[in-house]
Amino acid sequence: MNAKLYLENTLLNSGQRQAVELAATTSDQFIAWQGVAGAGKTFALKELKAIAFSAGYIIKGFAPSSSAAKVLSEELEIQSLTVARLLVTEPQEIEPNQIWIVDEASLLSAKDAHALLQRATLLQARVILVGDTRQLSAVSAGNPFKSLQQAGIKTAHLNESLRQKDPKLKLAVDLIADGRIEAGFERLEANGSILSIDSFSKIEQIANDYIVGTPEQRLKTLVLAGTNTERLALTQAIRDKLKDEGTLGETATITQLQTKNLSIVQMRFAHNFQIGDVVMPTRDYKRRGLEKGKLYEVVGRTTDKLTLRSDNGQVMDVDTAFEKAVYQSHQIEIAVGESPAMEEKRSAIGTT
């Protein structure tokens, strides 16, 4: 199949067409697609898939997170795994004509990206890194997707956002995507798209916007909060409205553990622990009487020691010089009728 002739008969815009043409014609093993949110990267990948399949290529998908890998698999109808899964799997025999599509590439750490490219070299697979350097970067060290572009990897740029159809709003979105934040918000304000409300009204408005949606719309709704206090208030406001409409039934209270995100240094000092905190040793400490993976509640502390109580009621005084995870304990209410998606949302309604 002649890629250029094929692309002339598609609905791809110029940026999408250039991206597919680069992937279909380049002799480079590694290339990048740098695209803004809503640029139609998935739509372009579907056209690339058609060209690749006709030429006898095998396409596999990878992503840093399981959710992104699942979306990639469903939208392109290809086998997709997490990058982590790929890296812990023993290398297989070389399959000729492989193309690896790595979605959300901006989330790759330097360590994982290096290991991924090494594995691709070993298996003689071509790699297309797809993402946006202006979106979230990796939690671990490094930003290889950006670094590779700066170093000269062949890159296709998909800069036209197709998600926003309203011309006035599209201009604002394009300005913000281009880094002209102030100009973008000025445009939004001129369009009357910004509504200012006080803190209390904000919680009520968000809860109302959620509750008027259909069950299908609610499943696709993501609610974000700026602070932990707002997260708790939003969760309660939404659940109160679900109770009022009869969606939720009988309730029960369970204990939820939330990591305290203490550094290794902070964990060495008893004053960073509060009564009611929960610690979990990451290996056995027989001298201290601590077992790996077991939960211990902090019931007292001194200058350099913690008093811990195990689930069987045993109380012990220990120093803080052991490897552990530290959690805060919270009581939360769950109810009959809460779907798994709603339970996930209660964890996802978090700080940004």
C-alpha beads as a LAMMPS data file, in Angstrom:
LAMMPS data file: protein, C-alpha beads

352 atoms
351 bonds

1 atom types
1 bond types

-500.0 500.0 xlo xhi
-500.0 500.0 ylo yhi
-500.0 500.0 zlo zhi

Masses

1 110.0

Atoms # bond

1 1 1 0.000 0.000 0.000
2 1 1 1.285 3.456 -0.935
3 1 1 1.025 5.386 2.338
4 1 1 0.841 8.834 0.742
5 1 1 -1.915 7.852 -1.683
6 1 1 -3.850 6.109 1.075
7 1 1 -3.656 9.137 3.373
8 1 1 -5.009 11.456 0.677
9 1 1 -8.340 9.610 0.917
10 1 1 -8.649 9.820 4.711
11 1 1 -10.220 12.456 6.968
12 1 1 -6.931 13.186 8.717
13 1 1 -5.867 16.806 9.076
14 1 1 -2.376 17.900 8.033
15 1 1 -0.779 17.227 11.437
16 1 1 -2.307 13.767 11.713
17 1 1 -1.355 12.956 8.137
18 1 1 2.264 14.008 8.688
19 1 1 2.442 11.877 11.841
20 1 1 1.171 8.748 10.082
21 1 1 3.382 9.385 7.071
22 1 1 6.446 9.726 9.297
23 1 1 5.674 6.436 11.049
24 1 1 4.970 4.660 7.748
25 1 1 7.999 5.854 5.802
26 1 1 10.841 6.539 8.239
27 1 1 13.802 4.181 8.537
28 1 1 14.386 5.242 12.162
29 1 1 13.680 2.623 14.804
30 1 1 12.414 5.156 17.345
31 1 1 10.156 8.144 16.636
32 1 1 7.826 10.377 18.673
33 1 1 4.365 11.834 18.251
34 1 1 4.034 15.036 20.258
35 1 1 0.361 15.951 20.419
36 1 1 -1.814 18.294 22.456
37 1 1 -4.857 16.906 24.279
38 1 1 -7.706 16.332 21.832
39 1 1 -5.474 16.344 18.739
40 1 1 -6.901 13.053 17.500
41 1 1 -3.849 10.905 18.146
42 1 1 -5.998 7.774 18.494
43 1 1 -7.803 8.505 15.217
44 1 1 -4.434 8.863 13.478
45 1 1 -3.159 5.641 15.069
46 1 1 -6.126 3.753 13.602
47 1 1 -5.094 4.842 10.109
48 1 1 -1.497 3.859 10.849
49 1 1 -2.754 0.467 12.004
50 1 1 -4.523 -0.065 8.645
51 1 1 -1.339 0.763 6.719
52 1 1 0.841 -1.376 8.984
53 1 1 -1.425 -4.420 8.841
54 1 1 -1.580 -4.266 5.052
55 1 1 2.229 -4.298 4.999
56 1 1 2.429 -7.337 7.263
57 1 1 3.400 -5.595 10.501
58 1 1 2.337 -6.649 13.989
59 1 1 1.257 -3.802 16.271
60 1 1 1.482 -4.039 20.057
61 1 1 0.512 -1.393 22.579
62 1 1 2.150 -0.366 25.833
63 1 1 1.478 2.341 28.408
64 1 1 2.855 3.332 31.838
65 1 1 -0.481 2.677 33.591
66 1 1 -2.953 -0.204 33.401
67 1 1 -5.848 2.169 32.668
68 1 1 -4.024 3.738 29.713
69 1 1 -3.069 0.292 28.402
70 1 1 -6.711 -0.816 28.628
71 1 1 -7.945 2.252 26.731
72 1 1 -5.288 1.751 24.051
73 1 1 -6.293 -1.900 23.685
74 1 1 -10.004 -1.088 23.393
75 1 1 -9.681 1.871 21.034
76 1 1 -7.161 0.298 18.618
77 1 1 -8.255 -3.318 19.132
78 1 1 -4.697 -4.465 19.703
79 1 1 -2.910 -6.382 22.439
80 1 1 -1.756 -3.840 25.050
81 1 1 0.218 -4.249 28.271
82 1 1 1.782 -1.966 30.855
83 1 1 5.433 -1.092 30.345
84 1 1 6.139 -2.632 33.754
85 1 1 4.625 -5.949 32.622
86 1 1 6.785 -5.914 29.515
87 1 1 9.957 -5.262 31.496
88 1 1 9.415 -8.078 34.028
89 1 1 8.597 -10.612 31.307
90 1 1 11.435 -12.705 29.922
91 1 1 12.310 -11.663 26.339
92 1 1 10.646 -13.865 23.728
93 1 1 11.915 -14.927 20.328
94 1 1 12.235 -12.106 17.827
95 1 1 9.015 -11.523 15.874
96 1 1 9.705 -9.776 12.568
97 1 1 7.952 -6.539 11.648
98 1 1 6.883 -5.420 15.113
99 1 1 5.656 -1.894 15.855
100 1 1 5.279 -0.887 19.493
101 1 1 2.971 2.021 20.245
102 1 1 3.796 3.484 23.663
103 1 1 0.936 5.764 24.744
104 1 1 1.162 8.418 27.497
105 1 1 4.930 8.412 26.943
106 1 1 5.377 11.568 29.021
107 1 1 4.671 9.419 32.115
108 1 1 7.704 7.208 31.496
109 1 1 10.608 7.579 33.914
110 1 1 14.165 7.672 32.600
111 1 1 14.844 4.206 34.016
112 1 1 11.776 2.602 32.428
113 1 1 12.244 4.381 29.094
114 1 1 15.864 3.200 28.905
115 1 1 14.849 -0.387 29.697
116 1 1 11.987 -0.190 27.176
117 1 1 14.231 0.982 24.346
118 1 1 16.816 -1.661 25.245
119 1 1 14.130 -4.357 25.056
120 1 1 12.893 -2.989 21.713
121 1 1 16.454 -3.052 20.362
122 1 1 16.880 -6.652 21.539
123 1 1 13.619 -7.726 19.874
124 1 1 14.158 -5.530 16.784
125 1 1 10.863 -3.700 17.304
126 1 1 10.117 -0.233 16.011
127 1 1 8.774 2.141 18.659
128 1 1 6.397 5.095 18.401
129 1 1 6.347 7.161 21.594
130 1 1 3.016 9.015 21.790
131 1 1 2.277 11.738 24.334
132 1 1 2.437 15.397 25.320
133 1 1 5.400 16.957 27.128
134 1 1 3.078 19.589 28.627
135 1 1 0.991 17.042 30.464
136 1 1 1.936 15.117 33.616
137 1 1 5.463 13.737 33.745
138 1 1 6.757 10.615 35.469
139 1 1 6.623 10.243 39.245
140 1 1 10.126 8.764 39.189
141 1 1 13.186 10.674 38.032
142 1 1 13.590 11.944 34.493
143 1 1 11.474 13.153 31.584
144 1 1 12.793 11.031 28.703
145 1 1 9.965 11.837 26.286
146 1 1 10.929 15.513 26.427
147 1 1 14.657 14.787 26.527
148 1 1 14.511 12.585 23.433
149 1 1 12.766 15.346 21.493
150 1 1 15.345 17.882 22.624
151 1 1 18.089 15.470 21.544
152 1 1 16.697 15.255 18.020
153 1 1 14.474 12.167 17.788
154 1 1 12.277 12.472 14.688
155 1 1 9.014 13.962 15.958
156 1 1 5.599 14.563 14.435
157 1 1 3.687 17.470 15.964
158 1 1 -0.094 17.273 16.284
159 1 1 -0.938 20.768 17.496
160 1 1 -4.572 21.189 16.463
161 1 1 -7.091 20.320 19.170
162 1 1 -10.194 18.728 17.666
163 1 1 -12.059 18.102 20.918
164 1 1 -13.575 21.585 21.274
165 1 1 -16.090 22.359 18.541
166 1 1 -17.279 25.813 19.692
167 1 1 -15.081 28.326 17.758
168 1 1 -14.945 30.806 20.657
169 1 1 -13.954 28.172 23.191
170 1 1 -11.574 26.513 20.731
171 1 1 -9.570 29.723 20.448
172 1 1 -9.196 29.855 24.226
173 1 1 -8.199 26.193 24.367
174 1 1 -5.604 26.671 21.624
175 1 1 -4.135 29.703 23.416
176 1 1 -3.806 27.799 26.689
177 1 1 -2.333 24.762 24.912
178 1 1 0.209 27.105 23.324
179 1 1 1.300 28.273 26.768
180 1 1 -0.467 31.650 26.524
181 1 1 -2.432 31.043 29.720
182 1 1 -3.381 34.637 30.510
183 1 1 -4.625 35.309 26.991
184 1 1 -6.620 32.071 27.058
185 1 1 -8.355 32.946 30.321
186 1 1 -9.054 36.464 29.098
187 1 1 -10.815 34.911 26.100
188 1 1 -12.813 32.588 28.369
189 1 1 -13.856 35.523 30.527
190 1 1 -14.871 37.563 27.480
191 1 1 -17.027 34.633 26.342
192 1 1 -18.749 34.488 29.722
193 1 1 -17.350 31.004 30.322
194 1 1 -15.974 31.720 33.808
195 1 1 -18.353 31.693 36.751
196 1 1 -17.136 32.836 40.175
197 1 1 -18.834 31.384 43.258
198 1 1 -17.895 31.166 46.927
199 1 1 -16.425 28.051 48.540
200 1 1 -19.670 26.690 49.993
201 1 1 -21.645 27.264 46.801
202 1 1 -18.901 25.567 44.814
203 1 1 -19.332 22.287 46.699
204 1 1 -23.119 22.437 46.261
205 1 1 -22.853 23.317 42.556
206 1 1 -20.461 20.457 41.802
207 1 1 -22.681 17.984 43.664
208 1 1 -25.741 19.239 41.758
209 1 1 -23.935 18.965 38.416
210 1 1 -23.025 15.367 39.256
211 1 1 -26.450 14.267 40.470
212 1 1 -28.386 15.516 37.392
213 1 1 -26.368 13.188 35.157
214 1 1 -27.631 9.805 34.032
215 1 1 -26.036 6.681 35.553
216 1 1 -23.944 6.320 32.394
217 1 1 -22.802 9.947 32.581
218 1 1 -21.897 9.578 36.259
219 1 1 -19.650 6.615 35.478
220 1 1 -17.670 8.831 33.102
221 1 1 -17.503 11.821 35.465
222 1 1 -14.269 12.734 37.233
223 1 1 -14.454 15.185 40.129
224 1 1 -11.263 16.971 41.198
225 1 1 -10.599 18.896 44.402
226 1 1 -7.859 21.367 45.260
227 1 1 -7.467 20.342 48.905
228 1 1 -8.110 17.321 51.094
229 1 1 -10.788 19.285 52.973
230 1 1 -12.634 19.957 49.719
231 1 1 -12.277 16.296 48.754
232 1 1 -14.048 15.185 51.920
233 1 1 -16.755 17.853 51.548
234 1 1 -17.410 16.931 47.909
235 1 1 -17.573 13.224 48.679
236 1 1 -20.090 13.824 51.463
237 1 1 -22.198 16.239 49.400
238 1 1 -22.464 13.794 46.494
239 1 1 -23.281 10.849 48.773
240 1 1 -25.956 12.890 50.583
241 1 1 -27.686 13.562 47.274
242 1 1 -27.414 9.898 46.275
243 1 1 -29.068 8.997 49.582
244 1 1 -31.844 11.530 48.986
245 1 1 -32.684 10.032 45.597
246 1 1 -32.682 6.521 47.072
247 1 1 -29.653 5.256 45.162
248 1 1 -27.831 4.193 48.323
249 1 1 -29.172 1.677 50.810
250 1 1 -28.024 0.391 54.191
251 1 1 -24.676 1.757 55.341
252 1 1 -21.655 0.388 57.192
253 1 1 -18.495 2.008 58.530
254 1 1 -15.030 0.721 57.623
255 1 1 -11.470 1.824 58.364
256 1 1 -9.495 3.375 55.515
257 1 1 -5.718 3.768 55.559
258 1 1 -4.132 6.714 53.768
259 1 1 -0.367 7.019 53.379
260 1 1 1.288 9.880 55.278
261 1 1 4.016 10.296 52.640
262 1 1 6.767 10.629 55.239
263 1 1 10.315 10.639 53.971
264 1 1 12.839 8.052 55.196
265 1 1 14.432 10.722 57.370
266 1 1 11.083 11.808 58.863
267 1 1 10.278 8.197 59.781
268 1 1 13.319 8.113 62.050
269 1 1 11.851 10.666 64.475
270 1 1 8.989 9.807 66.803
271 1 1 7.565 13.354 66.780
272 1 1 6.426 12.822 63.157
273 1 1 3.983 10.122 64.312
274 1 1 0.534 10.810 65.767
275 1 1 -1.581 8.723 68.109
276 1 1 -3.807 6.594 65.887
277 1 1 -1.319 6.327 63.027
278 1 1 -0.732 2.843 61.631
279 1 1 2.701 1.453 60.745
280 1 1 3.477 -1.608 58.642
281 1 1 7.006 -3.115 58.742
282 1 1 8.335 -3.995 55.282
283 1 1 10.350 -6.928 56.664
284 1 1 10.490 -9.022 59.838
285 1 1 12.154 -7.558 62.948
286 1 1 12.224 -10.417 65.454
287 1 1 14.155 -8.469 68.111
288 1 1 11.462 -5.803 68.130
289 1 1 8.654 -8.352 67.850
290 1 1 7.456 -6.926 64.508
291 1 1 6.250 -8.978 61.533
292 1 1 6.473 -8.012 57.878
293 1 1 3.164 -6.787 56.440
294 1 1 1.389 -6.698 59.809
295 1 1 -0.388 -3.514 60.922
296 1 1 0.422 -1.847 64.247
297 1 1 -1.422 1.130 65.729
298 1 1 0.530 3.941 67.388
299 1 1 -0.949 4.254 70.898
300 1 1 1.845 6.259 72.517
301 1 1 5.203 7.883 71.891
302 1 1 8.214 9.343 73.685
303 1 1 11.126 11.374 72.404
304 1 1 12.711 8.433 70.603
305 1 1 10.268 5.512 70.851
306 1 1 6.796 4.480 69.739
307 1 1 4.276 2.400 71.647
308 1 1 2.577 0.068 69.188
309 1 1 -0.429 -2.207 69.557
310 1 1 -0.958 -5.211 67.291
311 1 1 -4.328 -6.507 66.143
312 1 1 -4.261 -9.163 68.901
313 1 1 -3.857 -6.483 71.598
314 1 1 -0.142 -6.954 72.255
315 1 1 1.567 -3.684 73.222
316 1 1 5.281 -3.041 72.666
317 1 1 7.722 -0.139 72.888
318 1 1 10.074 0.068 69.890
319 1 1 12.564 2.510 68.426
320 1 1 11.852 4.024 65.005
321 1 1 14.906 2.651 63.185
322 1 1 13.106 0.032 61.108
323 1 1 11.823 0.085 57.526
324 1 1 8.097 0.708 57.388
325 1 1 5.113 2.284 55.702
326 1 1 3.101 4.821 57.701
327 1 1 -0.612 5.486 57.340
328 1 1 -3.317 7.691 58.782
329 1 1 -6.475 5.876 59.813
330 1 1 -9.907 7.200 58.816
331 1 1 -13.433 5.918 59.268
332 1 1 -15.502 6.043 56.089
333 1 1 -19.061 5.040 55.333
334 1 1 -20.015 2.706 52.506
335 1 1 -23.518 1.795 51.439
336 1 1 -25.448 -0.815 49.500
337 1 1 -25.828 0.428 45.948
338 1 1 -22.404 2.033 45.598
339 1 1 -20.957 0.709 42.370
340 1 1 -17.246 -0.158 41.980
341 1 1 -16.950 2.976 39.823
342 1 1 -18.350 5.110 42.642
343 1 1 -15.958 3.498 45.112
344 1 1 -13.078 4.264 42.739
345 1 1 -14.349 7.831 42.389
346 1 1 -14.255 8.271 46.168
347 1 1 -10.533 7.543 45.983
348 1 1 -10.076 9.576 42.780
349 1 1 -11.751 12.672 44.201
350 1 1 -8.394 13.834 45.458
351 1 1 -6.003 16.707 45.627
352 1 1 -4.413 18.047 42.462

Bonds

1 1 1 2
2 1 2 3
3 1 3 4
4 1 4 5
5 1 5 6
6 1 6 7
7 1 7 8
8 1 8 9
9 1 9 10
10 1 10 11
11 1 11 12
12 1 12 13
13 1 13 14
14 1 14 15
15 1 15 16
16 1 16 17
17 1 17 18
18 1 18 19
19 1 19 20
20 1 20 21
21 1 21 22
22 1 22 23
23 1 23 24
24 1 24 25
25 1 25 26
26 1 26 27
27 1 27 28
28 1 28 29
29 1 29 30
30 1 30 31
31 1 31 32
32 1 32 33
33 1 33 34
34 1 34 35
35 1 35 36
36 1 36 37
37 1 37 38
38 1 38 39
39 1 39 40
40 1 40 41
41 1 41 42
42 1 42 43
43 1 43 44
44 1 44 45
45 1 45 46
46 1 46 47
47 1 47 48
48 1 48 49
49 1 49 50
50 1 50 51
51 1 51 52
52 1 52 53
53 1 53 54
54 1 54 55
55 1 55 56
56 1 56 57
57 1 57 58
58 1 58 59
59 1 59 60
60 1 60 61
61 1 61 62
62 1 62 63
63 1 63 64
64 1 64 65
65 1 65 66
66 1 66 67
67 1 67 68
68 1 68 69
69 1 69 70
70 1 70 71
71 1 71 72
72 1 72 73
73 1 73 74
74 1 74 75
75 1 75 76
76 1 76 77
77 1 77 78
78 1 78 79
79 1 79 80
80 1 80 81
81 1 81 82
82 1 82 83
83 1 83 84
84 1 84 85
85 1 85 86
86 1 86 87
87 1 87 88
88 1 88 89
89 1 89 90
90 1 90 91
91 1 91 92
92 1 92 93
93 1 93 94
94 1 94 95
95 1 95 96
96 1 96 97
97 1 97 98
98 1 98 99
99 1 99 100
100 1 100 101
101 1 101 102
102 1 102 103
103 1 103 104
104 1 104 105
105 1 105 106
106 1 106 107
107 1 107 108
108 1 108 109
109 1 109 110
110 1 110 111
111 1 111 112
112 1 112 113
113 1 113 114
114 1 114 115
115 1 115 116
116 1 116 117
117 1 117 118
118 1 118 119
119 1 119 120
120 1 120 121
121 1 121 122
122 1 122 123
123 1 123 124
124 1 124 125
125 1 125 126
126 1 126 127
127 1 127 128
128 1 128 129
129 1 129 130
130 1 130 131
131 1 131 132
132 1 132 133
133 1 133 134
134 1 134 135
135 1 135 136
136 1 136 137
137 1 137 138
138 1 138 139
139 1 139 140
140 1 140 141
141 1 141 142
142 1 142 143
143 1 143 144
144 1 144 145
145 1 145 146
146 1 146 147
147 1 147 148
148 1 148 149
149 1 149 150
150 1 150 151
151 1 151 152
152 1 152 153
153 1 153 154
154 1 154 155
155 1 155 156
156 1 156 157
157 1 157 158
158 1 158 159
159 1 159 160
160 1 160 161
161 1 161 162
162 1 162 163
163 1 163 164
164 1 164 165
165 1 165 166
166 1 166 167
167 1 167 168
168 1 168 169
169 1 169 170
170 1 170 171
171 1 171 172
172 1 172 173
173 1 173 174
174 1 174 175
175 1 175 176
176 1 176 177
177 1 177 178
178 1 178 179
179 1 179 180
180 1 180 181
181 1 181 182
182 1 182 183
183 1 183 184
184 1 184 185
185 1 185 186
186 1 186 187
187 1 187 188
188 1 188 189
189 1 189 190
190 1 190 191
191 1 191 192
192 1 192 193
193 1 193 194
194 1 194 195
195 1 195 196
196 1 196 197
197 1 197 198
198 1 198 199
199 1 199 200
200 1 200 201
201 1 201 202
202 1 202 203
203 1 203 204
204 1 204 205
205 1 205 206
206 1 206 207
207 1 207 208
208 1 208 209
209 1 209 210
210 1 210 211
211 1 211 212
212 1 212 213
213 1 213 214
214 1 214 215
215 1 215 216
216 1 216 217
217 1 217 218
218 1 218 219
219 1 219 220
220 1 220 221
221 1 221 222
222 1 222 223
223 1 223 224
224 1 224 225
225 1 225 226
226 1 226 227
227 1 227 228
228 1 228 229
229 1 229 230
230 1 230 231
231 1 231 232
232 1 232 233
233 1 233 234
234 1 234 235
235 1 235 236
236 1 236 237
237 1 237 238
238 1 238 239
239 1 239 240
240 1 240 241
241 1 241 242
242 1 242 243
243 1 243 244
244 1 244 245
245 1 245 246
246 1 246 247
247 1 247 248
248 1 248 249
249 1 249 250
250 1 250 251
251 1 251 252
252 1 252 253
253 1 253 254
254 1 254 255
255 1 255 256
256 1 256 257
257 1 257 258
258 1 258 259
259 1 259 260
260 1 260 261
261 1 261 262
262 1 262 263
263 1 263 264
264 1 264 265
265 1 265 266
266 1 266 267
267 1 267 268
268 1 268 269
269 1 269 270
270 1 270 271
271 1 271 272
272 1 272 273
273 1 273 274
274 1 274 275
275 1 275 276
276 1 276 277
277 1 277 278
278 1 278 279
279 1 279 280
280 1 280 281
281 1 281 282
282 1 282 283
283 1 283 284
284 1 284 285
285 1 285 286
286 1 286 287
287 1 287 288
288 1 288 289
289 1 289 290
290 1 290 291
291 1 291 292
292 1 292 293
293 1 293 294
294 1 294 295
295 1 295 296
296 1 296 297
297 1 297 298
298 1 298 299
299 1 299 300
300 1 300 301
301 1 301 302
302 1 302 303
303 1 303 304
304 1 304 305
305 1 305 306
306 1 306 307
307 1 307 308
308 1 308 309
309 1 309 310
310 1 310 311
311 1 311 312
312 1 312 313
313 1 313 314
314 1 314 315
315 1 315 316
316 1 316 317
317 1 317 318
318 1 318 319
319 1 319 320
320 1 320 321
321 1 321 322
322 1 322 323
323 1 323 324
324 1 324 325
325 1 325 326
326 1 326 327
327 1 327 328
328 1 328 329
329 1 329 330
330 1 330 331
331 1 331 332
332 1 332 333
333 1 333 334
334 1 334 335
335 1 335 336
336 1 336 337
337 1 337 338
338 1 338 339
339 1 339 340
340 1 340 341
341 1 341 342
342 1 342 343
343 1 343 344
344 1 344 345
345 1 345 346
346 1 346 347
347 1 347 348
348 1 348 349
349 1 349 350
350 1 350 351
351 1 351 352
